[in-house]
Amino acid sequence: MVRLTVLGSGSSGNCAIVSTGRTTLLIDAGLSAKQIIIRMESAGYALDQLDGILLTHEHQDHTSGLEVLSGKHKLSLFATPLTQETLIGSLKFRGAPGWKLMNTGSAFDFQDLRIECFPVPHDAVDPVGFIIADDESRLGVLSDVGFVTNLIKDRLRSSDSLFVEANYDTQLLEADTKRPWATKQRISSRHGHLSNDQAAELLEEIAHPDLHHVVLGHLSDDCNDPDRVVKRMQESLHRVGVKETRVICAERRKPTATLEVAKKRVTISMSNLVVSHQQLALL
């Protein structure tokens, strides 16, 4: 079973753990190395358990802990060739990272996981989302993205759980007085970030009755509101008849509780189906 623990998500830093009984990976490393280690430990993980880091793109709020982490512990860094090239040119790694190059649009196996990266529109050199799966569960990961493409919908459609960006509420962003007009335009552009409405529309299209969790990430501190965005997502899910999915907002300053990506499957052994003649007589 794949498990998800978001260590922190927001404009100041993004990092999450995906794990099974055999494998532990980070999705991005946008917190400081110190904070990543502290939050891993508070969630029950140790740094020496970590097998590698999946990188969605090169922006600092997704990579700021890489230099120190890669010097503290030998890790596999999974990145596309363009993302790798950009990071080698911009970061000063303490040791040579163990790069594992991913081909956008392709899947690969790592230990007990099957991982697929797919292209997303964002103002980075080669940004990707992920499908992370084992024999029991399938997690869809959609981080920074300006708009939802048909390919994104196709890749995420059969996920048991989703980690998806819901960066801003359109009305709160328009009313914001701290950000200049150009910044607002960048955020809401087709290579910026997803609004609550865009994320909700995505859910309406891909939700299914067995969708277990929707974890919302990258919420703006002052241009979004957790209660508002959860209500918006639940309305969309209910509109298409999906009423048991749990919607959670990842927090910026502390880890979320660890979630199992798929619902527990109920299995009945044949021995439990054996009924005696005496029991049948009582029926």
N, C-alpha and C positions, 0 to 999 in steps of 0.2 A: 504494500500500500504506500503510495506517495503521500507525504505530509508536507504542509506549507506553514512556515513561520515568517511573518514579515517583521524584520528587525527595526525598520523605520522607513517611512515613505513620505516625501514632500520635496519642495523645491530646494531644500537645504541638504538632501541626501536620500538615497534609495538603496535598500539592501534587503534581501530575503533569503531564507534557507529553504531548499527542497531536499527532502531526505526519504530514505527507505531504511530497512534494517541493515542494508549493506553499503549504501552510498549517501554522502552528504555534500551538497553543492550550494554555493551562493549564487543567487541571481543578482549581478552587479555588486559593487563595493563602493557605494557613494558616501558612506559615513567614514569618519576617521578610523584607522586601524584599531585604536584604543576602544572606541565605542563599539565597533563590530565585535571585538573579543568580549567586552563586558556584556553586551546584549546576547551574544551566543551563549555565554555561561549562564546568564539569567534564564535562558530558555532551555537549559539542560544540555548544551553542546560544548565541546572543547575544540580549540583551534586544531589540535592534532588529529581530530576526526575529519577535518575538511579535506575533500578530495580535489576540489577545483572551483572555478568561478565561471559562470556563463555571463557573457557581456552583451547587453542589448545594443549599446552604442558608446561613444567615447566621451560624452559630456561629463563635466567634473562632478555633478551631483550623482553620477553613476560609477565613477572610477577613482574618487579621491583617496580611497584607502589602499589602492593597488600597490603602490610603491613599497609601503611599509609591510603590508601583509606578505608580499612575495619574498621579502627578505627574512621574515620570521619563520616561514613554513613553506616547504616545497609544494607548489600547487600547479595544477594544470589550468591554464587560462584559455578558455574557449572564446574565440573571436573570429569574425570574418577577416579576410586578408586586408581590406581597406581599413577596418577598425584597428587591427594590429599595427599597420604601418603608421597610422596617426598617433597611436599611443606610444610607440617606440620613439617617435619624433618629439613628443611633448612631455613624457615622464622620464624620470631618472630612476630606473629600477636598480635596487641594491645588488641583485643577482640576476642571472639570465632566467627569465620566466620559462616555464614549460608550455610554450604555445601549442595549442591544438586548434588548427584552422578549420572553420566551418564554411561550407558552401551554402550561400543563401538559397533557400528553397529545397534543400536536401535534408535527409535524416541520417543520424548515425547512432550507433550503440555505444554506451559507456556503462560498464559493469552491468547492473540489472535494469538500466534505464534505456529507453528509446527516446531520443531528443531530435526534434525538428525545428529549424529556424526558418522563418519566412519574412519577406520584406514588408516594411511598414513605412508610411510617409511621415518624415520628421526632418528637421534641419540638421542632420548629422550625415557623416560620409556614407554609412551603410547600415542604417538601423534595422533591427529585427525584433520580432516577437518569437515566442517559443511554444511548442507543445512538448510536454515532459510526461512520459507515460511509463508504466510497468504493466505487468499482466493483469492487475486489478483496477487500475485507475489512470485517469488522463487529466492533466492540468493544462489549461490554456493561460498564457502569460502575454498581456498586451500592455506594454509600458508607454512611453512617450510616443504619441501619434496624433497627426493633425486631422485626419478623417478616416473613416472606416471604408476600406475597399472590399470588393466582392471576394477577393482572395482571403482577406482576414476573416470574413464571415465563414467561408468554407473551412478554413483551418480550425476555427474555434467551435464549430457547430456541435460536435459530439463530445465536448469536454464535460467531465464530471464536476469540476469546479473551475472558476475563472478568477484570475487576478487581473484587473482591468483598471486603466486610468479613468478617473473622473475629476479633472483638474479644477474646473471653475463652473460657477453658475453664471449664465449669460448676463442676467440683470445685475448681479453683484459686481461683475467685471466692468460693465458699462458705467456703473455708479462709482467705481473706485477712483479716488483722487490722488493716490500715491504714484500710480504708474503713468508714464507719459503715453500719449496716443500711439506712438510707434511700437511700444512694448505691448500694448493691448492688441494691436494689429498682428504682431508676431505670434502672441499666444493663441489667438483665435483663427489664425491662418490655416491653410491646408497642409502646412508643414510645422504646425505648432503643437497644441495639446487638445485633448478631447474635453468637451463640455459635458455637463450632467445630461443634457438632452441627447447628445450624440451617443453617450454610453448607454443611455436608456433605450434608444432606438436600436442599438446593437443587440441588447438583451432581448427585446421583443422579437427580433428575427431569428435568434439562435437558441432561445431558451427551450427546455424540454422538461418533462415531469421529474426526471432523475437528476436534474442539476442540483448539486448538493450545497455549494457555497458560491457566493459572489463576493470577493474581497476587493474593495475600491481603494485605489492607491493614488498617490501624487496630488492629494487634495490641497488646494491653496488655503493658506491660513486665513486670509482676509477676503478672498473672493469665492469662498464656498462655505458650506455649513453642513456638518455631518448629518444632522437630523433631516435637513431639507433633501440632501442627496439620497439618503436611504429611502425616504418616502417616495421620491421620484422613481427609484429603481423598483420598489415594491409595486407601485402603481402599474408600471410597464409589465412586470412579471404577471401580476394578477389579470391584466388585460388579455393575456394569451393563455390564461388558465393554469399558470404555474404558481402555486401558493405555498409550497413547503420549502422553497429555497431560502437559505439564511443569507442575509445581506449584511456585510460588516465593513466598516471603514478602518483601514490601516492607520495607525497613529504615527506621528512624526517623531516623537520623543521617547517612545518605548515600544517593545515588541508586542505584537498581537499574540494571543494564545495560539498554540500549535493546532492546526486543523487537519483532519484526515480528508483527503481530496474526494473520495468516493463514499457513498453510503455502504454500510456493512451489508454484505450479502448473506441472507439466511440460507443455510444449508441443512438438509435433513438427511441423516444417514439411513441406510436401509434397515439397520438394526432397530431404529426408532419406529419403523413402520410395521414391525412384527406384532401382531395382535393375537392373544391366546383365545382358545375356544371359550374360556370362561368370560373373557372381556367381551367377546362378540355376543354372548348370551345376555349380557347386561345392556347391550345397546338397543 
